[in-house]
Amino acid sequence: MTGVCGCCGALRPRYKRLVDNIFPEDPEDGLVKANMEKLTFYALSAPEKLDRIGAYLSERLSRDVARHRYGYVCIAMEALDQLLMACHCQSINLFVESFLKMVRKLLEADKPNLQILGTNSFVKFANIEEDTPSYHRSYDFFVSRFSEMCHSSYEDPDIRTKIRMAGIKGLQGVVRKTVNDELQANIWDPQHMDKIVPSLLFNLQLTDSRVRSPSPLQSSKKEKESPAELTERCFRELLGRAAYGNIKNAVTPVLMHLDNHSLWEGKTFAVRCFKIIMYSIQSQHSHLVIQQLLGHLDANSKSSATVRAGIVEVLLEAAAIAASGSVGPTVLEVFNTLLRHLRLSVDYELTGSYECTNIGTKIIKEHEERQLQEAVIRTIGSFANTLPTYQRSEVMLFIMGKIPIPGMHPTLPSTGSGPEGNRMIQVMLLKSLRQVTCGFQTTNMLTALPNSFLDPLLSFALQEDAEIRLLVLEILVSLIDRHDNLPKFSTISIISDISVLKLKVDKCSRQDNLFMKKHAQHLYRHIYLCCKEQSSVRPHFEKLYSLLALISMELANEEVVVDLIRVALALQDLALSSEEMLPVYNRCAVHALSSAYLNLISQLTTVPAFCQHVHEVIEMRQKESPYLLPEDVFIENPKIPKTLEKLEGELLFQQAKITEVLGGSGYNTERLATPYVPQFTDEDRLSKRKSIGETISLQVEVESRNSPEKEEVNENIKIYNTHRHIWLCSPVDSVGVEEQEKERRRQVVEKFQKAPFEEIAAHCGARATMLQSKLNQIFEITIRPPPSPSGTITSSYGQTQSRSVPVYEMKFPDLCVY
């Protein structure tokens, strides 16, 4: 009876008969649509039969695959797709298991067409939103198989492209199916991400040169079908679905792929990858990517300069995209990491090699390290541009604290750098500071530029190194320029009418007045001393002119204008002085700088008589001495004489004349008539050093002054201070004073090196006792009890003492009582 039931079609179960009826006799005729509708209606009417329908379809498909009847295979998959789209009942889970089993069978086949067919069915399934969750379904096989298809190396390029695109679509389907389903296996686990992300990046690397070039008519269609374009869309979708806790797992495989395939050195692909990442993830998560890149930079500290430069370039682009959210909560840590690698690069460049754990000693290429340093500096500026003003001020202070400043912290923690290493670090960090200050604008200069920042910065203006001085001037100009007037003063020239410049001038605020009252003299002094430097060249004078001009427009009140005019006239006297031994070019340059600035300030003050006097002097110079004007000095081939004759009369700006004409307009004539003389301080002596060794010896000297010494040493210090005062006032005797200073310094150092500890300790105790006794005497003199109207009392020792009487018991004169 069993055999009869198996052979007779009428006795077969209905679902089997319905399934058999959808297959035509000739597979080329395709699915029998009328019978397919009957099967669909039956499945919807009897959902409990859906799992049996799926199992039977699966059985037929397996048999057809084994017999190579691929037409029937296609029909079976089409039927499965239609049933999936139509049925959303609770029994769908069992049917899906049969469906996935058939898809797996197709993906395991050797035929590319079957693999593509299975993938397309899976993609359709992935787009279906199921009504009931699944607790036991696994997609591990599909992740592995689709990733393998993404790396297909099939001989025919067209088929290879189709297989790779199918693999990409399959991965996209897996992500869509699992990323939002908490009951599914976590697709963000490293075991899955390590397969998905490298597969996508492998196809993202494909360029048009590796894909067959399409015909002009088909180019737009081909571009849409290329694996690279499809991969980018899939990669963006994957990253767009990443939550806060999944960013690390998604980015780590990218870093590893770039490492394994040496893709940092080319920079282009790495930058492209992280542009996709930064634009795709949620903006509030962008700082996590930045932190991972910084950590990867630390991990590659021993890699070649090109690799490190590639990572830094990616950081540069990522910071620009992420805007204000790029740095995140650890602002200073970002800059600390970049500065650490900048210093590390300088050390590598100086030593010429470094020890690597895997390959031993590695030789450094100097030009590659320089490129890395420039990339780090640009990246620091890019990060700074994303910060608000108050955070940028903190970063400026942070960088300033890292610079080895003469007299403060001259040595570096790294070994073997020496003076040249310190100089290179100074230059690199000042360049970083210049990048940070670009575009810096603040309404309150006093809080944005505190003493802890401005004083060390100005100390560099006294360095003999011309490059360092120029960097300081550029930083100062960037800080003061708050209305973008700097481009209008990029070159020095005599402007007959400054209205054509369309300058933006605002009234000086109270905060600016306080800033200038506190720091103006320091700025003037450093401008004056920079002009005295023999190593100053055209860029230095151009920046000095810009600095003077910007101070006049950004920070000037009536008192500041008077002082600036005095400084300009003092510069003229400096160029005339024979004691300074300035080269002819520098003298002409200072004259030209002074004339250009006085021409500008005279038009800003709008005093006609002042403008007329300046105009007359400039006209006279144009006729008789054009080498005293910027048009003949600040050019590629300066037109200056070999020697500079003594200048007088109408070729010079007259302080008395300027005082007279400005006094009539209400300016302070007494201050105008007083020539400007810069005040020399210890800062000049500490900063004006050619080597770090001299700075260290000066520190020893300063420490020794504050240490306990014998009485004769104190006398020596008094004599030294007297000599120092004479040296400041009389430069002629400075050579002898310097020799005495060196001898005194040597004696002090020798005394502290050779004297026994007990002697120094005893002297300290004696001096402490003496100090306490003097303080007691001062307190007795200055702190007395208030006088009492009730008189005094006499102690048993015959001394009169004031009696303490409460206020309410005191007897006051009548005139004092109200």
Residue pairs with C-beta under 8 A, 6 or more apart in sequence:
4 11
5 11
5 12
9 17
9 20
12 20
13 52
14 42
15 39
15 42
15 46
15 49
15 52
15 53
15 56
16 56
18 35
18 38
18 39
18 42
18 53
19 39
19 53
19 56
19 57
19 60
19 79
21 32
21 35
21 38
21 39
22 31
22 32
22 35
22 36
22 39
22 75
22 79
23 32
23 60
23 72
23 75
23 76
24 30
24 31
24 32
24 75
27 69
27 71
27 72
27 74
27 75
28 71
30 75
31 75
31 78
31 79
36 79
36 82
39 53
39 79
39 83
40 82
40 83
40 86
42 49
43 49
43 50
43 53
43 83
43 86
43 87
44 86
44 87
44 89
47 87
47 89
47 90
47 91
48 91
50 83
50 87
50 89
50 91
50 92
50 94
50 95
51 91
51 94
51 95
51 97
51 98
53 83
53 95
54 80
54 83
54 94
54 95
54 96
54 97
54 98
54 99
55 98
57 76
57 79
57 80
57 98
57 102
58 98
58 99
58 101
58 102
58 105
60 72
60 76
61 72
61 73
61 76
61 77
61 102
61 105
62 102
62 105
64 70
64 72
64 73
64 76
65 73
65 105
65 106
65 109
65 114
70 111
70 113
70 114
73 106
73 114
73 117
74 117
76 102
77 102
77 106
77 117
77 118
77 121
80 99
80 102
80 121
81 121
81 124
81 125
83 95
84 92
84 95
84 96
84 99
84 124
84 125
84 128
85 124
85 128
87 95
88 128
88 130
88 131
89 131
90 131
90 132
92 130
92 131
92 132
93 130
93 132
93 134
93 137
96 125
96 130
96 134
96 137
97 137
99 121
99 125
100 122
100 125
100 137
102 118
103 118
103 121
103 122
103 125
103 142
104 118
104 141
104 142
104 145
105 118
106 114
106 115
106 117
106 118
106 121
107 114
107 115
107 118
107 119
107 142
107 145
107 149
108 145
109 115
109 118
112 154
112 159
112 162
112 163
115 149
115 163
115 166
116 162
116 163
116 166
119 146
119 149
119 166
119 167
119 169
119 170
119 173
120 166
120 169
122 142
122 170
122 173
123 169
123 170
123 172
123 173
125 173
125 177
126 172
126 173
126 174
126 176
126 177
127 173
127 176
133 181
133 183
134 183
134 184
135 183
137 184
138 185
139 174
139 177
139 178
139 184
139 185
139 187
140 185
140 192
142 170
142 174
143 171
143 174
143 187
143 192
143 195
143 196
144 195
145 170
146 166
146 167
146 168
146 170
146 171
146 174
146 199
147 167
147 171
147 195
147 196
147 198
147 199
148 167
149 163
149 164
149 166
149 167
149 170
150 164
150 167
150 168
150 171
150 199
150 200
150 202
150 203
151 164
151 167
151 199
151 202
152 160
152 163
152 164
152 167
153 160
154 160
154 163
157 211
157 212
158 212
161 211
161 212
161 226
161 227
164 203
164 227
165 225
165 227
165 230
167 199
168 199
168 200
168 203
168 227
168 230
168 231
168 234
169 230
169 234
171 196
171 199
171 200
171 234
172 234
172 237
172 238
174 187
174 196
175 187
175 196
175 234
175 237
175 238
175 241
176 237
177 184
178 184
178 185
178 186
178 187
179 187
179 188
179 241
180 241
185 192
186 192
187 193
187 196
188 242
188 246
188 249
188 250
189 249
190 249
190 252
190 253
193 249
193 250
193 252
193 253
194 253
194 256
196 238
196 253
197 238
197 250
197 253
197 254
197 257
198 253
198 256
198 257
200 231
200 234
200 235
200 238
201 235
201 253
201 254
201 257
201 273
202 257
203 227
203 228
203 230
203 231
204 228
204 231
204 232
204 235
204 269
204 272
204 273
205 228
205 269
206 226
206 227
206 228
206 231
207 228
208 226
211 222
211 226
211 227
211 228
214 221
214 222
214 223
223 229
232 276
235 276
235 280
236 276
236 279
236 280
238 250
239 250
239 276
239 277
239 280
239 281
240 280
240 281
240 282
242 250
242 281
242 282
242 285
244 285
244 288
247 281
247 285
247 288
247 289
247 292
248 288
248 292
251 277
251 288
251 289
251 292
252 292
254 273
254 274
254 277
255 292
255 293
255 296
257 263
258 264
258 269
258 270
258 273
259 300
262 307
263 269
263 270
263 310
264 270
264 306
264 307
264 310
264 311
264 314
265 304
265 306
265 307
265 310
266 310
267 309
267 310
267 313
267 314
270 310
270 311
270 313
270 314
271 313
271 314
271 317
274 289
274 293
274 314
274 317
274 318
275 317
275 318
275 321
277 289
277 318
278 286
278 289
278 317
278 318
278 321
278 322
279 321
281 289
283 322
283 323
283 325
284 325
286 318
286 321
286 322
286 325
286 326
287 322
287 325
287 326
287 327
287 328
287 329
288 328
289 318
289 322
290 315
290 318
290 319
290 322
290 326
290 327
290 328
290 334
291 328
291 330
293 311
293 314
293 315
293 318
294 315
294 333
294 334
294 337
294 338
296 311
297 308
297 311
297 312
297 315
297 337
297 341
298 337
300 307
300 308
300 311
301 308
301 341
301 344
302 354
302 355
302 356
302 357
302 362
304 362
304 368
305 345
305 348
305 364
305 365
305 368
305 369
305 371
305 372
306 368
306 371
306 372
308 341
308 345
308 372
309 368
309 371
309 372
309 375
312 338
312 341
312 372
312 375
312 376
312 379
313 375
313 379
315 338
315 379
315 382
316 375
316 378
316 379
316 382
318 326
319 326
319 327
319 379
319 382
319 383
319 386
320 382
320 385
320 386
322 386
323 386
324 386
324 387
324 388
326 383
326 386
327 334
327 383
327 386
327 387
328 334
331 387
331 391
331 394
331 395
332 394
332 395
332 398
334 383
335 380
335 383
335 395
335 398
335 399
336 398
338 376
338 379
338 380
338 383
338 432
339 380
339 399
339 402
339 429
339 432
341 372
341 376
342 373
342 376
342 377
342 428
342 429
342 432
343 402
343 412
343 414
343 425
343 428
345 369
345 372
345 373
345 376
346 369
346 373
346 417
346 421
346 424
346 425
346 428
347 414
347 416
347 417
347 421
348 354
348 364
348 369
349 364
349 366
349 369
349 370
349 424
350 416
350 417
350 418
350 420
350 421
350 424
351 364
351 416
352 363
352 364
353 361
353 362
353 363
353 364
354 361
354 362
354 364
355 361
355 362
356 362
373 428
376 432
377 428
377 431
377 432
377 435
378 435
380 399
380 432
380 435
380 436
381 432
381 435
381 436
381 438
384 392
384 395
384 435
384 436
385 438
385 439
387 395
389 440
389 441
389 442
389 448
392 436
392 440
393 442
393 447
393 448
393 449
393 453
395 436
396 433
396 436
396 437
396 440
396 453
397 450
397 452
397 453
399 429
399 432
399 433
399 436
400 433
400 452
400 453
400 456
400 457
402 429
403 425
403 426
403 429
403 430
403 433
403 456
404 410
404 411
404 412
404 422
404 425
404 426
404 692
405 456
405 459
405 460
406 459
406 463
406 686
406 687
406 689
406 692
406 695
407 459
407 683
407 686
407 687
407 695
407 698
407 699
408 456
410 422
410 692
410 695
410 696
410 699
411 422
411 692
411 696
412 421
412 422
412 425
414 421
417 424
417 425
418 692
419 691
419 692
419 693
422 692
423 465
423 468
426 460
426 465
426 468
427 467
427 468
427 471
430 460
430 468
430 471
430 472
430 475
431 471
433 471
433 475
434 471
434 474
434 475
434 478
437 475
437 478
437 479
438 478
439 478
440 448
440 478
440 479
441 482
442 448
442 482
443 509
443 511
444 511
445 479
445 480
445 511
445 512
445 515
445 555
446 511
446 514
446 515
446 518
447 511
448 479
449 479
449 515
449 519
454 519
454 522
455 522
455 683
457 472
457 475
457 476
458 472
458 522
458 523
458 526
458 683
459 683
459 686
459 687
460 468
460 469
460 471
460 472
460 687
461 469
461 472
461 473
461 526
461 529
461 530
462 526
462 529
462 683
462 684
462 687
462 688
463 469
463 687
463 688
464 533
464 535
464 688
464 690
466 533
466 535
466 536
466 537
466 540
469 530
469 533
469 536
469 540
470 539
470 540
470 543
473 530
473 540
473 543
473 544
473 547
474 543
476 523
476 547
477 486
477 543
477 546
477 547
477 550
478 486
480 547
480 550
480 551
480 554
480 555
481 550
481 554
482 554
483 504
483 505
483 506
483 553
483 554
484 504
485 503
485 504
485 549
485 550
485 553
485 554
486 546
486 550
488 501
488 503
489 545
489 546
489 549
489 550
490 542
490 546
491 542
491 634
492 541
492 542
492 545
492 592
492 593
492 596
492 630
492 634
493 596
493 630
493 631
494 595
494 596
494 599
494 618
494 629
494 630
494 631
495 501
495 599
495 600
495 603
497 603
498 600
498 603
498 604
503 553
504 553
505 553
505 604
506 554
508 516
508 554
508 555
508 556
508 557
508 560
512 554
512 555
513 557
515 555
516 555
516 556
516 557
516 559
516 560
520 560
520 563
521 679
523 547
523 551
524 563
524 564
524 567
524 676
524 678
525 678
525 679
527 544
527 547
527 548
527 567
528 567
528 570
528 571
528 574
528 676
528 678
529 678
529 684
530 536
530 540
530 544
531 541
531 544
531 571
531 574
531 586
531 590
531 593
532 574
532 580
532 582
533 540
534 581
534 582
534 583
534 586
536 586
536 589
538 589
538 634
541 589
541 590
541 592
541 593
541 634
542 634
544 593
545 593
545 596
545 597
548 564
548 567
548 568
548 597
549 597
549 600
551 560
551 564
552 560
552 561
552 564
552 600
552 601
552 604
553 604
556 564
556 604
558 666
558 667
558 668
559 668
559 671
561 601
561 604
561 605
561 667
562 662
562 667
562 668
562 671
562 672
563 671
563 676
564 597
564 601
565 598
565 601
565 658
565 662
565 672
566 671
566 672
566 674
566 675
566 676
567 676
568 594
568 597
568 598
568 601
568 653
569 594
569 653
569 655
569 658
569 675
569 676
570 675
570 676
570 677
570 678
571 590
571 593
571 594
572 590
572 591
572 594
572 652
572 653
573 675
574 580
574 582
574 590
575 582
575 586
575 587
575 588
575 590
575 591
575 594
576 646
576 647
576 652
579 731
582 590
584 640
584 641
584 642
584 643
584 644
585 633
585 638
585 640
587 644
588 627
588 628
588 633
588 638
588 640
588 644
589 633
589 634
591 628
591 629
591 633
592 628
592 629
592 630
592 632
592 633
592 634
593 630
594 653
595 614
595 617
595 618
595 621
595 628
595 629
595 630
595 653
596 629
596 630
598 614
598 653
599 614
599 615
599 618
602 610
602 611
602 613
602 614
603 611
605 662
605 665
607 661
607 662
607 665
609 661
609 664
610 658
610 661
610 662
610 665
613 653
613 654
613 657
613 658
613 661
614 653
616 650
617 650
617 651
617 652
617 653
618 629
620 650
620 651
621 628
621 629
621 651
622 629
624 651
625 647
625 651
626 632
626 639
627 633
627 638
627 639
627 640
627 641
628 647
628 651
632 638
632 639
632 640
633 639
633 640
655 672
655 673
655 675
656 673
658 672
659 669
659 672
659 673
660 669
662 669
662 672
663 669
663 672
680 728
685 698
686 695
686 698
689 695
689 698
697 745
700 745
700 749
701 745
701 748
704 745
704 748
704 749
704 752
705 717
707 752
708 760
708 763
708 764
708 767
709 717
709 748
709 751
709 763
710 751
710 763
713 747
713 748
713 751
716 744
716 747
720 740
720 741
720 744
723 737
723 740
723 741
724 737
724 741
726 733
726 737
727 733
727 734
727 737
727 738
752 760
784 802
785 802
785 804
786 802
787 802
788 802
788 803
788 804
788 805
788 810
789 805
789 810
789 811
789 812
790 803
790 805
790 809
790 810
790 811
791 803
792 800
792 801
792 802
792 803
793 800
793 801
793 803
794 800
794 801
795 801
